[in-house]
Amino acid sequence: MSEKTLAPRPLPPRPMSPHLQIWRFHFTMFSSIMHRITGSAAIGGVVLIAAWLVCLALGRDTYTLFTQYAASPLGLLVWFGLSLAGFVHLTGGLRHLIWDTGASFELKKANALTAWTFALGIVLTLAFWAVLFATGKVTL
Amino acid sequence: MSHDPINRSAQSWKKSEKHGAGEWLAERFTSIALIPLVLWAAYAAFTIAGTGYDGALAFVSKPFNILAIAATMLITAWHMYMGVKVIIDDYIGKPGTRGFLLFLTFALSAAVVAATGGALWLVYQGA
């Protein structure tokens, strides 16, 4: 009779991840979100590069029309943002590949690696544009 | 029942729920391959910038560059499909909505590959 009450109760529904409501803010959580945001933003760059290739293949007139927009101040701002997303996603990917090996997984090392990879992504972006402007290949 | 959280056999615990190991490896393969490819793409963008239609056409017409662009865009399309799929799987619970968004993501990736392939073929024919 009492066996029924001793039977194991069914487990409650298992939680889904990640639980955004109960997460305390921390640096590696921010970087994880940023990796998804920069990756998603970089898709815009991929689509624009594909569009650039198509315009090139369609001939001089189409290509000139594309570069008129692409080389305008607003176009350059868009390219800058996309390159920032791309470079930060690249160095963020590097961070995740390092973590995949099990290295730098301790809290302090993980935070330091995150800061360094963010910095490297930003430095690569600024260096890329500095060279483009310094060589006169891009002008405002 | 593999979805019974209590009565799973030891064997079923050892298996990925669906095919996680293959996806995990594909994510890493594309990530590692994209490091040199994206750096090359940045070099290519630097080389092409400011050279106009003739300069861009001359660069893209070179066989090595055609292969490099094709490889970069193909692996990028694969990588971005897997990346967006992870986000959709995490946040979209309704199977119908999830399936539809996954289809859109696949269509976008396929469109990028088709557009790149078509454009490179046209440039190659003209060269």
Chai-1 contact restraints between the chains, C-beta under 6 A:
chainA,res_idxA,chainB,res_idxB,connection_type,confidence,min_distance_angstrom,max_distance_angstrom,comment,restraint_id
A,L11,B,P5,contact,1.0,0.0,6.0,A-B,restraint_1
A,R36,B,I87,contact,1.0,0.0,6.0,A-B,restraint_2
A,G39,B,G83,contact,1.0,0.0,6.0,A-B,restraint_3
A,I43,B,M80,contact,1.0,0.0,6.0,A-B,restraint_4
A,V46,B,T76,contact,1.0,0.0,6.0,A-B,restraint_5
A,V46,B,V112,contact,1.0,0.0,6.0,A-B,restraint_6
A,A50,B,V112,contact,1.0,0.0,6.0,A-B,restraint_7
A,A50,B,A115,contact,1.0,0.0,6.0,A-B,restraint_8
A,A50,B,T116,contact,1.0,0.0,6.0,A-B,restraint_9
A,L53,B,T116,contact,1.0,0.0,6.0,A-B,restraint_10
A,L53,B,A119,contact,1.0,0.0,6.0,A-B,restraint_11
A,V54,B,A115,contact,1.0,0.0,6.0,A-B,restraint_12
A,V54,B,A119,contact,1.0,0.0,6.0,A-B,restraint_13
A,L56,B,A56,contact,1.0,0.0,6.0,A-B,restraint_14
A,A57,B,A119,contact,1.0,0.0,6.0,A-B,restraint_15
A,A57,B,L122,contact,1.0,0.0,6.0,A-B,restraint_16
A,A57,B,V123,contact,1.0,0.0,6.0,A-B,restraint_17
A,R60,B,Y53,contact,1.0,0.0,6.0,A-B,restraint_18
A,Y63,B,Y53,contact,1.0,0.0,6.0,A-B,restraint_19
A,L90,B,V38,contact,1.0,0.0,6.0,A-B,restraint_20
A,G93,B,S31,contact,1.0,0.0,6.0,A-B,restraint_21
A,L132,B,A49,contact,1.0,0.0,6.0,A-B,restraint_22
A,K137,B,A49,contact,1.0,0.0,6.0,A-B,restraint_23
A,K137,B,G50,contact,1.0,0.0,6.0,A-B,restraint_24
A,V138,B,A49,contact,1.0,0.0,6.0,A-B,restraint_25
